Amino acid sequence: MEVIIANESHSKYAEIICETIAESAAVRGTGIARRTPEYITKKMVNGNAVIALDGDKFAGFCYIELWGHGKFVANSGLIVHPDYRGAGLAKKIKHKVFKHSRTKFPDAKVFSITTGLAVMKMNTDLGYKPVPFSELTDDPTFWDGCQTCKNYDVLTRTNRKMCLCTGMLYDPNDKSKEPIKIKEKVFNRLKQIKETMFLKKDKK
Ligand SMILES: CC(C)(COP(=O)(O)OP(=O)(O)OC[C@H]1O[C@@H](n2cnc3c(N)ncnc32)[C@H](O)[C@@H]1OP(=O)(O)O)[C@@H](O)C(=O)NCCC(=O)NCCS
């Protein structure tokens, strides 16, 4: 199995990707923003998508979208073909697309809206935090993408303040994610205490 940044040569998979996304949404009975093969192809051509292939068989996909003039990035349309589920493939795809987004758009906040537990888990592992919609992009084109979701009436009724999806955000400027720095003096003191403890143990 290879999980790679997609390019123009993968456009032949655009149709099956759209079909798999639509079929999975129908099975789950949840809402989904519909995508066209042309849209998926554009993502591939621009190097803004990740595809998983088992030989020449389509196994999974996810793409990057830019919102609010590049202030925000979303990793959208995550799909794993039913034949390849439950083996950690979505996790690999999410990691790859997240790393690619952070490299290509380092200053952008990364966000996600989802109703799925699997995606919530993966986002949490990557450092996303749940937030109200007010923390996400206010780019109307992003929210217009929800028009094809069957829950769109909820979003409009609440003036786009809330809906059935949970908003999640990775903020690169969030200092709480940085590893805690210990002063050298304190570190050496702790090291000394630890060594003394081991010495005492050995003597016993
Ligand atoms: C959701 C989906 C992408 C998961 O793909 P997958 O390759 O089976 O997922 P993984 O094996 O990588 O699992 C990743 C994590 O999600 C969990 N998970 C997977 N499917 C799950 C499910 N249906 N319900 C709850 N948790 C699930 C796994 O246990 C794992 O968590 P862990 O690391 O704590 O063990 C896949 O089922 C799918 O394509 N579904 C339809 C489309 C969809 O729902 N996309 C998300 C749109 S927001």
The ligand as a Gaussian input file, in Angstrom:
#p B3LYP/6-31G(d) Opt

LIG

0 1
 C      -14.002000       6.945000       8.737000
 C      -13.014000       6.148000       7.858000
 C      -12.241000       7.157000       7.034000
 C      -12.069000       5.341000       8.764000
 O      -11.137000       4.648000       7.948000
 P      -10.252000       3.429000       8.525000
 O       -9.095000       3.221000       7.627000
 O      -11.131000       2.281000       8.774000
 O       -9.766000       4.066000       9.923000
 P       -8.501000       3.610000      10.777000
 O       -8.412000       2.126000      10.768000
 O       -7.296000       4.374000      10.337000
 O       -8.916000       4.087000      12.224000
 C       -8.581000       5.361000      12.742000
 C       -9.214000       5.552000      14.107000
 O      -10.642000       5.680000      13.990000
 C      -11.310000       4.638000      14.704000
 N      -12.452000       4.237000      13.876000
 C      -12.422000       3.752000      12.617000
 N      -13.677000       3.560000      12.170000
 C      -14.498000       3.931000      13.174000
 C      -15.913000       3.961000      13.319000
 N      -16.727000       3.581000      12.347000
 N      -16.410000       4.401000      14.497000
 C      -15.613000       4.809000      15.490000
 N      -14.263000       4.812000      15.414000
 C      -13.725000       4.373000      14.273000
 C      -10.284000       3.552000      14.869000
 O      -10.549000       2.744000      15.980000
 C       -9.009000       4.351000      15.021000
 O       -8.945000       4.898000      16.334000
 P       -7.773000       4.467000      17.360000
 O       -6.500000       5.018000      16.777000
 O       -8.176000       5.128000      18.625000
 O       -7.797000       2.989000      17.370000
 C      -13.768000       5.158000       6.937000
 O      -14.598000       4.326000       7.698000
 C      -14.602000       5.847000       5.881000
 O      -14.108000       6.142000       4.786000
 N      -15.887000       6.111000       6.181000
 C      -16.775000       6.803000       5.287000
 C      -16.406000       8.235000       5.044000
 C      -16.303000       9.054000       6.306000
 O      -16.993000       8.845000       7.278000
 N      -15.403000      10.053000       6.228000
 C      -15.225000      11.034000       7.253000
 C      -15.993000      12.226000       6.844000
 S      -15.879000      13.512000       8.058000

